[in-house]
Each structure stands twice: as C-alpha cells, then as structure tokens.
C-alpha cells in the first residue's frame, strides 16, 4: 500500500507509470471526477501487493524475535520497516512498524440516516463486507419516554440481515431544533419515564427485528449522570443477549460538571454496555473557528483516557466521513463529505495543505471577497486513526455516516484490515 502526495507538475499518467497501476484504478479508488484534473497536495491511495503494516507498542521484556513471531514476520522485515529507529535496545512505550501477513481484525459500526430512497440499499450493498453493524438513525422519543421511528426502515433492516450485517436501532434525543438536553434530562430524572423509554426501546428492537440498540443521547444535563448509568443498566438487562452500544462525547479527563461531557461516567458506562464508541469528531465544530475535524494528538489523548476506564475490547473509535467549509470571518459552516471536500479543492485548482501535528488536510479558497477554509479527512488521517486502534487494541471503529462518500477509507479498510462479522 502506498500513499502518493501529488507534487507540482505531476499528472495521473506519470503517477500511473510510476506505480504500475492503471489511471482507471487510481481514479476509481480515490473517487476522482476526472482522469486529468488533480492538484498539488492531493493524497492518492495507491493499492499494491505489499503486506499490511501493523503498529506495535513495546512492552517491558519484549524482544524483536518475540514480536516477529507474534506477527508471523521476520526481524529483518521489522528492521527494514523502521529505518530511522534504533532497534538494538527496545524502549517501553516505543511504537514500531511491523510488516505482517496478519491483518488487524476489527468490528465496524456504520451509521445510516435513511433517505427513504433506493440509495439506502445500494449504499449498504456496496459496503457489505466492511460493516459488522449498521446503526439505523431513525428513532427518537417523547417527553414521557415513548420511543418511535421517523420513516419505515423495514427494507433496510431486512437487507442488513441478508448481508450478514447486524442492524441496530439508533435512538437519539434529537428534535427539529437539534439535540435536546431538556428532553434527555426530563426522561432520565423521572423513574416512570425512564422505564417507559427502556420498555419501548426493547419492544421496538425485538418487534422490528433488530440485533440490538445504538444509543446517542447528547448534552445530557450533568446532574443526570447517575440516572443515565441506571438507565443503561436497566436497558441492557432487558435487552439480554442483544447488543447495546452507547456513543459518548470525547474527553481526556473526567469533568463531572461539564455541560457536554459531564453526564458520561466512562467506567460505569463501560461496565453496563457491550460497546462504547467515543465520538472523536468535531474538535473543529460547526460554528467554531476553522480547525481540524479530528486532530490525531487530541484523538490519542481521548483514547488513552478511555482505555484507562473501559476495556479496549469494548471501545470503538469514531471516524468522520465529512469535512467543514467555514467562512473565516464569521465561522459560518457548511458540512460536506470527505469526497466532496477533496474534489472541491480539485475543481477550484487550489493547493491542499497538510497539518503534520494534526495529521489532517486542509485548504483555503476565496469566493469573491470571502475567504473560506476547509478542513476534512483523507487517506492519511484515516490511516493514523487505524494505527491508534491497532496500538491500543481497540475493538473497532464507527463511521458517521455511510451515506457520505469516502472511497479512500473503504478501499483501505477492504485491503488492509479484516472486518469481523457476528455469527448468525
């Protein structure tokens, strides 16, 4: 596997010849709209026949021989993969590259906001081998705790099962005005309403044929922290063997009074649920200043904290399949898929830059006299996040949301990683 960053003066013909990969393949895998238009700074994913490269964090007592045996490779191959690293004396905590025929195996959860059109099923078909779970984002609840769905998702549930993807009922405290803190807080603090929500979620899950639940309650009032944990415990008890996934805002320390993350007691949540996804997205949030979507240094801090509270075999790292186009003077924000962000830079003919600390691409352009900055994700930033999953042995990743095209991510996942499926 190679990532080629386009230099000034290069074209797809020269890149194709260099790597002995057809222009058609490069265009298809990277979602390019043309075989002629590219820009400097564009990162292209170039498939090849090389072995996947794993990453490993040295533990006390490790030896190169033992690491080579673990990954079914050779000491020579490890040395070649780490040319600037002195491997004669391994240091605890050191991270090394390990070429290996043993692919990283993970579970994946892709979220889909149903459109009610055939596109939903075609999207699902195209990602059949890359998804373990599908969270169908189609459920909400009333102020008395009664859950309901927005549109009929029966066809999506049925197709998921045909493709050996476990469908999950995705429920949120989301209203026409966005995530509603009062809705979540009012239900959680009332014992009767809380039980109503548990019962109605379980009834919908079993009656509609879901394999479990994915919960996304955001901006829960911090005072409801213990109530949220009690709710999760009751919900899991009634779900039995069905999956319970909870999505939580990212934090690198416990902040019990913080209005965004205060209600999430990571340790207690981890004990109550099957899977906990940490939403390592929107560091650069809508309406805020132009910043990376998910800078790797921040994601790493969040993962380190999360795995200190929750078993890594319950932890999922969230990946964004989108970027933000922001007006620099006002921070007015427009969301767009990572593919749309990439191809917008190409259509504008603007240089794509790369922040090496954040491991994130970005670019600047002008619309008349208005300056815009676009931060997004690409193959380089996705690879850095998969490395974190490998280093910390996390169970897998989530993707928000699969209706947004991200061909580089799916091509990498297909070739370099094994996606495990649940047994039927």
C-alpha positions, 0 to 999 in steps of 0.5 A: 500500500502506498500513499502518493502526495501529488507534487507540482507538475505531476499528472495521473499518467506519470503517477500511473507509470510510476506505480504500475497501476492503471489511471482507471484504478487510481481514479476509481479508488480515490473517487476522482471526477476526472482522469486529468484534473488533480492538484498539488497536495492531493493524497492518492491511495495507491493499492499494491501487493505489499503486506499490511503494516501493523503498529506495535507498542513495546512492552517491558521484556519484549524482544524483536524475535518475540514480536516477529513471531507474534506477527508471523514476520521476520526481524529483518522485515521489522528492521527494514520497516523502521529505518530511522529507529534504533532497534538494538535496545527496545524502549517501553512505550516505543511504537514500531512498524511491523510488516505482517501477513496478519491483518488487524481484525476489527468490528465496524459500526456504520451509521445510516440516516435513511433517505427513504430512497433506493440509495439506502440499499445500494449504499449498504450493498456496496459496503457489505463486507466492511460493516459488522453493524449498521446503526439505523438513525431513525428513532427518537422519543417523547417527553414521557419516554415513548420511543418511535421511528421517523420513516419505515426502515423495514427494507433496510433492516431486512437487507442488513440481515441478508448481508450478514450485517447486524442492524441496530436501532439508533435512538437519539434525543434529537428534535427539529431544533437539534439535540435536546438536553431538556428532553434527555434530562426530563426522561432520565430524572423521572423513574416512570419515564425512564422505564417507559423509554427502556420498555419501548426501546426493547419492544421496538428492537425485538418487534422490528427485528433488530440485533440490538440498540445504538444509543446517542443521547447528547448534552445530557444535563450533568446532574443526570449522570447517575440516572443515565448509568441506571438507565443503561443498566436497566436497558441492557438487562432487558435487552439480554443477549442483544447488543447495546452500544452507547456513543459518548462525547470525547474527553481526556479527563473526567469533568463531572460538571461539564455541560457536554461531557459531564453526564458520561461516567466512562467506567460505569458506562463501560461496565453496563454496555457491550460497546462504547464508541467515543465520538472523536469528531468535531474538535473543529465544530460547526460554528467554531473557528476553522480547525481540524475535524479530528486532530490525531494528538487530541484523538490519542489523548481521548483514547488513552483516557478511555482505555484507562476506564473501559476495556479496549475490547469494548471501545470503538473509535469514531471516524468522520466521513465529512469535512467543514467549509467555514467562512473565516470571518464569521465561522459560518459552516457548511458540512460536506463529505470527505469526497466532496471536500477533496474534489472541491479543492480539485475543481477550484485548482487550489493547493491542499495543505497538510497539518503534520501535528494534526495529521489532517488536510486542509485548504483555503479558497476565496469566493469573491471577497470571502475567504473560506477554509476547509478542513476534512479527512483523507487517506492519511488521517484515516490511516493514523486513526487505524494505527491508534486502534491497532496500538491500543487494541481497540475493538473497532471503529464507527463511521458517521455516516455511510451515506457520505462518500469516502472511497479512500477509507473503504478501499483501505479498510477492504485491503488492509484490515479484516472486518469481523462479522457476528455469527448468525 
